[in-house]
Amino acid sequence: MLTRMRARKAGIATLLPLAALGVSCGSADPQEVPGPAPVTSSAAAGALSIEEVAGGFEHGWDTGFLPSGEVLVPQRPGRIALVSGTTPGSTVTEVKADLSDVYARGEGGLMGLVVHPDFAETRRFTTCQTHQENGQPVDVRLVTWTLSQDGSSADRITDLLTGLPVNSSGRHSGCRPAIGPDGELLVGTGDSASAAVPQDRGSLGGKVLRIDLATGEPLPDNPFADSPDPAQQRVYSFGHRNIQGVAVRPVNGQIFAAEHGPSVDDEVNLIKAGGNYGWDPSRGGTEDSYDESVPMTDTERFPDAVSPVWTSGEITEAICGAAFVSGEQWGPLDGALAVVALKGQKMLLFTLDESGTVTEVALPPEFDDAYGRLRSVRSGPDGALYVTTSDGEDDKLLRVAPAS
């Protein structure tokens, strides 16, 4: 309750338990919550059409759209699928690639993916994956690949960035890449459930990283570019627990991250250069164990910690992928931030003002108890949202658009 009270005082848009609001089971009645962000149903913004594009995946972690209209889907056990299109009935084929080093345990494996902006010329894409040697986990790393002209195979070009921390259980392996507003690579990372990692700017875990997409090198205008530590030079923000979604706002380049809380306080954060987001399970280095009783954003220990723009409060939804809605066809939802949830098995649509403050949250009832755990969401070239499910068996790629 103290966390909830602090959130209200800070003006954070906080979502009450959805069952109590009567919207987790498909209620169409708009609901008000304390604070500035009322929860509504999608009836206020129009109904959604959800179509199955393809199925048969196993924990599809992301989507990457190709100029040809095809879609790459990385799967956590260490496979990449190529989907022939974005319409129902599209076919799925496996991309042959040497992914034998992927350490698929718990939350780790083959995770996020981005298609390079110059893919039409280079055929390149980059994945996030846990890496093993002789059966032992080594790190989480970014790997750049070249897709063959016929899409049947991919060759490993370079390990773009290595050394992201890994837990042998796979816990908090989160690794979500996104192309930044200037063509750079942004990467949200997990803290590997290691107590000291989030506040250690010399570690690549529990961070948003900002690097050159071609070389993996830090960018000269990064907030800690003057540090002698190459890892710290790559850090854009720190003090994160387990980032699962990164999205760049088209209208102004603001960066938002969706992050897992422990048993409370999932967060949506507006990422600021050099910002500390206040997660410190080491309690200032005094605790070796991973103490998850600390606040997600500890403003007592870190008075300058950046507060979230939204928190789930006394529940967790296990929010995951994030993407911005774009296109006039979306009506009042044009420009909203879409975030999907694993545990909550829903989509949340955040309306934001110019500063990035959440003013309203819509919960489309079309997702209620219908599609299971939702892992990723990306905005496609046609303006539709594409969502992957993550139940582990016959997972789906879904196309979400306004109902006609």
Long-range contacts (C-beta under 8 A, 24 or more apart in sequence): 1-314, 3-264, 3-265, 3-295, 3-296, 3-311, 3-313, 3-314, 4-313, 4-314, 6-295, 6-299, 7-35, 7-311, 7-313, 8-34, 8-35, 10-307, 11-35, 11-36, 11-357, 12-307, 12-308, 12-309, 12-310, 12-311, 13-37, 13-309, 13-310, 13-350, 13-357, 13-358, 13-359, 13-361, 14-310, 14-311, 14-312, 14-313, 15-39, 15-310, 15-311, 15-312, 15-313, 15-348, 15-361, 16-313, 17-313, 17-314, 17-315, 18-315, 18-344, 18-346, 18-363, 23-363, 23-365, 24-344, 24-346, 24-363, 24-368, 25-368, 25-369, 26-365, 26-368, 26-369, 27-365, 28-365, 36-357, 36-358, 36-359, 37-310, 37-350, 37-358, 37-359, 37-360, 37-361, 38-360, 38-361, 39-360, 39-361, 39-362, 39-363, 40-360, 40-361, 40-362, 40-363, 41-362, 41-363, 41-364, 41-365, 42-349, 42-362, 42-363, 42-364, 42-365, 42-366, 44-332, 44-362, 45-330, 45-331, 45-332, 45-333, 45-349, 45-362, 46-331, 46-332, 46-333, 46-402, 46-403, 47-366, 47-402, 47-403, 48-364, 48-366, 48-400, 48-401, 48-402, 48-403, 49-400, 49-401, 49-402, 49-403, 49-404, 50-366, 50-367, 50-370, 50-371, 50-398, 50-399, 50-400, 51-87, 51-88, 51-398, 51-399, 52-88, 52-396, 52-397, 52-398, 52-399, 53-83, 53-85, 53-86, 53-87, 53-88, 53-90, 53-386, 53-396, 53-397, 53-398, 53-399, 54-83, 54-90, 54-91, 54-92, 54-396, 54-397, 55-92, 55-394, 55-395, 55-396, 55-397, 56-92, 56-394, 56-395, 57-81, 57-92, 57-388, 57-389, 57-394, 57-395, 57-396, 57-397, 58-392, 58-393, 58-395, 59-109, 59-375, 59-390, 59-392, 59-395, 60-375, 60-376, 60-388, 60-389, 60-390, 60-395, 60-396, 60-397, 61-109, 61-110, 61-111, 61-112, 61-113, 61-375, 61-376, 61-388, 61-390, 62-111, 62-112, 62-113, 62-176, 62-321, 62-375, 62-376, 62-378, 62-388, 63-113, 63-376, 63-378, 63-380, 63-386, 63-388, 63-397, 64-113, 64-114, 64-115, 64-125, 64-378, 65-115, 65-378, 65-380, 65-381, 65-386, 66-115, 66-119, 66-147, 66-151, 67-119, 67-120, 68-151, 69-381, 70-151, 71-386, 71-397, 72-113, 72-115, 72-125, 72-147, 73-388, 73-397, 74-110, 74-111, 74-112, 74-113, 74-127, 75-110, 76-104, 76-108, 76-109, 76-110, 76-111, 77-102, 77-104, 77-109, 77-110, 78-102, 78-104, 78-109, 78-110, 78-129, 79-110, 80-110, 80-113, 80-127, 80-154, 82-151, 82-152, 83-397, 86-380, 86-382, 86-384, 86-386, 86-399, 87-399, 88-399, 93-151, 93-152, 95-147, 95-151, 95-152, 95-153, 95-154, 96-152, 96-153, 96-154, 97-145, 97-153, 97-154, 97-155, 97-156, 98-156, 99-129, 101-129, 101-131, 101-132, 101-133, 102-129, 102-130, 102-131, 102-132, 103-130, 103-131, 103-132, 103-137, 103-138, 103-166, 103-170, 104-130, 104-170, 105-130, 105-137, 105-168, 105-169, 105-170, 106-167, 106-169, 106-170, 106-171, 106-173, 107-170, 107-171, 107-172, 107-173, 107-174, 107-190, 108-137, 108-140, 108-166, 108-167, 108-170, 108-171, 108-173, 109-170, 109-173, 111-173, 111-174, 111-175, 111-176, 112-175, 112-176, 112-177, 112-187, 112-376, 113-177, 114-177, 114-178, 114-179, 114-185, 116-213, 117-179, 117-183, 117-213, 122-146, 123-147, 123-148, 123-149, 124-157, 125-154, 126-160, 126-177, 126-185, 126-213, 128-175, 128-176, 128-177, 128-187, 129-175, 130-166, 130-170, 130-173, 131-162, 131-166, 136-168, 137-166, 137-167, 137-168, 137-170, 138-166, 139-163, 139-164, 139-165, 139-166, 140-164, 140-165, 140-166, 140-173, 140-175, 140-189, 140-190, 140-192, 142-175, 142-177, 142-185, 142-187, 142-216, 158-216, 160-185, 160-211, 160-215, 160-216, 161-187, 161-204, 161-209, 161-211, 161-216, 161-234, 163-204, 163-231, 164-189, 164-204, 164-205, 165-191, 165-192, 165-194, 165-197, 165-203, 165-204, 165-205, 166-192, 167-192, 167-193, 167-194, 169-193, 172-205, 172-241, 172-242, 172-260, 174-242, 174-243, 174-244, 174-260, 176-243, 176-244, 176-245, 176-246, 176-321, 177-246, 178-246, 178-247, 178-248, 179-213, 179-248, 180-210, 180-248, 180-253, 180-255, 181-248, 181-253, 181-255, 183-213, 184-210, 184-211, 184-212, 184-213, 184-219, 185-209, 185-210, 185-211, 185-212, 185-213, 186-210, 186-236, 186-246, 186-248, 186-255, 187-211, 187-246, 188-240, 188-243, 188-244, 188-245, 188-246, 188-257, 188-259, 189-240, 189-243, 190-241, 190-242, 190-243, 191-240, 191-241, 191-242, 191-279, 193-290, 194-290, 195-281, 195-282, 195-287, 195-288, 195-289, 195-290, 195-291, 196-282, 196-285, 198-238, 198-239, 198-240, 198-241, 198-279, 198-280, 198-281, 199-238, 199-239, 199-276, 199-279, 199-280, 199-282, 201-227, 201-229, 201-231, 201-232, 201-235, 201-238, 202-229, 202-231, 202-232, 203-231, 204-231, 204-234, 204-235, 206-238, 206-239, 206-240, 206-241, 206-242, 206-279, 207-235, 207-236, 207-237, 207-238, 207-240, 208-235, 208-236, 208-237, 208-238, 208-240, 208-243, 208-246, 208-255, 208-257, 208-271, 209-234, 209-235, 209-236, 210-234, 210-235, 210-236, 222-273, 223-273, 223-274, 224-274, 236-271, 236-273, 236-274, 237-271, 237-272, 237-273, 237-274, 237-275, 237-276, 237-277, 237-306, 238-275, 238-276, 238-277, 239-275, 239-276, 239-277, 239-278, 239-279, 239-280, 239-302, 239-305, 240-269, 240-277, 240-279, 241-279, 241-296, 244-319, 244-320, 244-321, 245-319, 245-320, 245-321, 245-322, 245-323, 245-339, 245-340, 245-376, 245-377, 246-322, 247-322, 247-323, 247-324, 247-337, 248-324, 249-324, 249-335, 249-337, 249-352, 249-356, 250-324, 250-326, 250-335, 251-335, 252-354, 254-356, 256-309, 256-322, 256-337, 256-356, 257-322, 258-319, 258-320, 258-321, 258-322, 258-339, 259-296, 259-319, 260-316, 260-318, 260-319, 261-296, 261-311, 261-312, 261-316, 262-292, 262-293, 262-296, 262-316, 263-292, 263-316, 264-296, 264-312, 264-313, 264-314, 264-315, 264-316, 265-295, 265-296, 265-297, 265-308, 265-311, 265-312, 265-313, 265-316, 266-311, 266-312, 266-316, 266-317, 266-318, 266-319, 267-296, 267-297, 267-308, 267-310, 267-311, 267-312, 268-308, 268-309, 268-310, 268-311, 268-319, 268-322, 268-337, 268-339, 268-350, 268-358, 269-306, 269-308, 269-309, 270-306, 270-309, 270-356, 272-306, 275-306, 276-302, 276-304, 276-305, 276-306, 277-305, 277-306, 277-308, 278-302, 278-305, 278-306, 309-352, 309-356, 309-357, 309-358, 310-350, 310-358, 310-361, 316-343, 317-341, 317-342, 317-343, 317-344, 317-346, 317-348, 318-342, 318-343, 318-344, 319-344, 319-348, 320-374, 320-375, 320-376, 320-390, 321-374, 321-375, 321-376, 321-377, 321-378, 321-387, 321-388, 322-377, 323-377, 323-378, 323-379, 323-385, 324-379, 325-349, 325-379, 325-385, 326-379, 326-383, 327-383, 329-383, 329-401, 329-402, 330-383, 330-402, 331-402, 333-362, 333-402, 336-362, 338-377, 338-379, 338-385, 339-377, 340-374, 340-375, 340-376, 340-377, 340-387, 341-373, 341-374, 342-373, 342-374, 342-375, 342-390, 343-373, 345-369, 345-371, 345-372, 345-373, 345-374, 346-374, 347-374, 347-377, 347-387, 347-400, 371-396, 371-398
